[in-house]
Amino acid sequence: MASRYGAAVNNADFPVFNSFRQRFRNWAFRRTVETGTVVLNQRRIYIVPSRQGFGFALVLLLMLLGDINYNLSLGYVLTFLLATAGGMSMLHTFRNMAQLEIHAGHITPVFAGEQARFVFHFNNPGRLERYQFHLHDDAGHRTVFDLPAQRSSAIEILLPATQRGWLDSGRLTLHTEFPLGLFHAWTYIHFDVQALVYPLPAAPQPLPAMSARNGNGKALASGDEDFSGLRNYAPGDPLPRIAWKALAREQGLQVKQFSAPQGHELMLDWAQLPNITTERKLELLTRWVLDADTQVLRYGLRLPAQNISPQHGAAHRAECLRALALYGLGEKK
């Protein structure tokens, strides 16, 4: 399965066409935002001749007029043979899209300024491969892909995340012109999925000195809480700490090391920030959350309407970043 990205055709020079297309979309897509699995049946697929299709029909008409004028028996055969091939291509274009099953996948949070990866799972239940699908939004962001037979494929479309909060994929268009490009078949999909966009991290800044004893947050010392690595065995080391799996892999006799936090806890407090804009404060707190997590510090986050107790780890980092992303915006509806 191949995937590539490109720009959509610019129809800015055709305002009448754009107005008609928008009205048709509003009429055709009266459904609410969808959940679960969508099956593309005849009620959801629209098909019309493409530009090449109209040109092909015009050529057939001119050929037919020539056959009638000159009474060409072989000309009639060729004209109707081509017309039959065109009609069959319409059936194949429809079949290429029919009965596909689509559902939305997991979306990983991103930072503002990055590309959000919206994942959709396409299941092709038929025994034939499907070709040349285009999935795109109104702004021209798209992906092109094929679907193998009797297999489910994860298809990604990249959408720019310009600001923090929830990013909706919006209404997407799926279309194909396979096999001959004479007919354009399409459908609309809009799933109830959103990408969480974290604030853009500020430039590297020193962690707040007032929140820790030495300005660097919590340090780590030897203890019994968190696994921190392996070291060579020394006489007197307790047997329970020997890394037996490492010994079985012929890596020598090694001992597990653990660490325990010591010192003050780092509290990232909104009230301690300088008099700057709200978005700038969120960017600065985002930077400190990332730096504290990188340094394996126990840190907390205090916002005007929310207080997150000091912890450390991936789940705590995600909780703090989520609070910063949704500050003043509310949760997902």
N, C-alpha and C positions, 0 to 999 in steps of 0.2 A: 504494500500500500504506500503510495507516494503522497506527499503533502507539500504544497508550496504556497507562497503568498504573493499577492499582486494588487494592483489598483483596479477599482471598478470603472466601468465606462462612465464618462462624464456627460450627463444629460442636461447640464445647466443651460445649454443653448436651445432647449426645447421645452419652454414653460407650459405650453398646452399639453404636451405629452406627460410631463411631470404631474400636472393637475389631474389629468384623467387617471393616471396610475395611482395617485394617492386616493382618489375617490373610490376606485375599484378596490383597493386594499381595505379601505374602511368598510366597504360593503361586504367584501368576501371574508374578512377576518373579524367577525363580530363576537368571537369567543372571548372569554376571559382568559387570564393567564392560566396555563395548564400545568398539571402535576401528573406524576406517574409516567406511563408509556403511551406514546402516540403512534398509531398505525396509519400509514398513508394509504387510504382507500380512494375510490373514485369520487367521493364527496369532498376530498381535501386537495385533489390534484387538478390543476388548471393547465390547459394546453392550447397554444395558438401557433400559427405559422411564424417562423422567424423571418428576419430580413432575407436570408438566403432562400427560405421557403417561398416567400412572395416572388422573389426573382425567378425561382425555379418554375412557379406556376405561370409567370408571364412568358417564359421561354416555351413552355408546353403549349400555351395558347397560340403563340406565333407559329409554332410547328404545325398545330392543327389547322390553322388558316392556310398555311402553305400546302398541306396535304389535300385540303378541300379544293384549293384553287388549281392545283396541278394533278389532282386525282392520283396521288402516289400511294399505292397499296402498301409498300414496305414502309413508307412514312407513317401511315396509320399504325402499323404494328409497332414501330419504334416509339411513337408518341404515347400510345396506350400502355406499352411496356414500362416506360419511364413514369407514367402516371401511377401505375400499379406499385412500382417501387417506392414512389413518394408516399402513397397511402400506407404501405407496409412499414415505412420508417416512422410514421406517426404512431402505429401500434407498438413498435419497439421502444420509442421514446417514452410512451406511457408505461410500458412494462418495466422499463429500467428503474422507475421510481415506485411502482405499485407495491404495496404490502411491506414496505420497509417499516421497521419498528425503531422508534427513537425515544430515548430517555436521557435526562440530564445526569451528569456525574459530579464528582467532588471538585470544588474550586478552592485552590490554595490562596490564602490572603497574600496581598502584595503591598508594596509601599507606593505612595503617590509618585507619579512620574514613570512608573514601570508599566509593563503590559500584563493585563490580567488574562489568565488562560482559562477560558470557558470550555469545559469538556462535555461532549455529547457522545453517547454510545449508540451507534447505528448497528442494528442487527439485520442481516440479509438472510431470510429463511429459505430462499430459493436455491436451486442447484446451479444457477448461472451467476457469473460475476456481474456486478453493476459498475458502470464506468462514468467518468467525467462529471462528477457532482461539484457544484459550487455552493458554498455556504457563506453568506455575507450579510452585513448590515447596511443601513442606508448611507453610512459615511464612507463605504468602500473598503472596509476591512474584510478580508475574505480568506478562505482556504479552499483548495481544490483537492479532491481525493477520489479514489476508487474503493469499491467494497468487494472483498472476496466472498465466494459462495458459502452459505451455511456457517457464517461466522459473525461474531460481534466485534466491531472495531471502535476504538476510542478516537474521536476526531476533536482536535483543538482549534479554536479560533481566538486570535489575540485581539483584545480590545484595550485601548489606552485608558489607564487609570489616572485621570488628571487631578482629582481631589479626594480627600479622605472621606470615609463613610462607606455606604453601600453602593456598589456599582451594579446596575441591572444590565443584563445582556440585551434587553429590548427585543423587539420583533425582528427575527432573522428570516431571510429568504433562502430557500433551498431550491436550486434549479438544475436542469440538465438539458442538453441538446443532442445527446447521443442517440443514434449512431451517425447520422448524416448531417446534422445541423440544420435540417429543414423545419423542425418544430421545436418550440420552446415550452417545456413543461416545468411547472414550479408549484411550490406550496409555501406557507408561512408557518413558523414555529415560534412560540414564546413561552418558555418554561419559567416556573416560579423559582428561579435560582439567582443569587446575587453573590458578588465577590466582595469580601471585606477589604477595604483599602486603608492601610495604616498611614499616619502622617509622614510626610517627607522628613527623614532625619536631618537635623542641623549638622553643620560642620563639627568635627571633633572638638569637644570642650572638656576641661577638667571636671571631674565629678565634684559635687558641692562639698566643700571642706567642713561646713558646720554639721553635716550629717554623719560624720565618722570621726574617730579619734585622730587619725593621721591624714585625713583628706582623701584616702583611697578606699574607703569602705571597709569591709571585713576581710581579714586575712584568714588563711587556712593553716591549721596545725595538725600534727598527728593526732588521731583519735580513733573512734569506732563507728562513725556515722556513714561516711561516703567513701566508696571505693575510688582510689586515686591512682592505682597502677601496681606494677610488680617490681620487685628487687631481688637480687640474689640472696639465697639463704645464708644466714649467719648462725653459728652455734648459740643455742639458747632461745631461738625463735619458737613460739608455740606451734604445735603440730596442726591445730585447726586452721591456721593461716597459710599453710602450705598450699600452693596452687597445683593440685594433683592433675588437673587437665593439661596444664602446661608441661608437667613431667611426662604425661602420656604421649604428648606430641614431640617428645625428645628435645625439649627446650631447656632442659636442665632443672635443677631444684631451685624453685623461686617461691617467694613469699608475697602474699597480698598485702598491699598498703592501703590504709584508710586515713581519711582526714576528718577533722571536726572544725567547725567555725569558731573563731574567737574574735574578740574585739567588739566594737560598736556596730549596730546595724545601720545600713544606709537608707535614709528616708528621703525620697524625692518629693518635695513638698511644693505644690503650686503657689502657696502663700509666700514662699521664700524667693520666688523668681523676681527679676527686675520688672519695671513698668514697661512692658512691651506688648505687642498685639497678642490676641488669643492664639492665632495660628502659629506665631513665632514661639510662644510658650509650649505649645503642643509639640512642635518640631524639636525644641530643646529637650523636653522630657523624653521624647522618643529616642534621641541620641543617648541620653543617660541610661535609659533602660537597656539599650543594646550594649553599651559599654560595661554596665554592671553585670549583665549576663555573661559577656565574654570573659570577665575577670572572676567569674564564679563567686559573686558576692551575694549576701543575703540583703535584699533591698525591698522596700515597699513604695507605694505610690499613694499620695494624698492629693485628691482633687476637691474642688469646692463642694461637690455633692456625693463623693465616693471616697472610700478609704480602703486600700488593699494592704493587708498585713505583710510584713517582710517575709519573703521566702526566696527560694531560688529553684531553677529548673526550667525546662521547656514549657510546661503548662503554666507556670507563673509568668513567664515572659509573654506568652500569648494572651493571658488575662490582662496584663498591664497594657499591652499594645491595643487590645480591643477596646479598653476603657478610653484610651487616648483617641482612637479612631472615631468612636461614637460620642465623644464629649459634645454635649449640646445638641445632638441629633436624635437621640433615642435609639431603641433597639429596632431590629428588623420586624417589620409588620407581618 
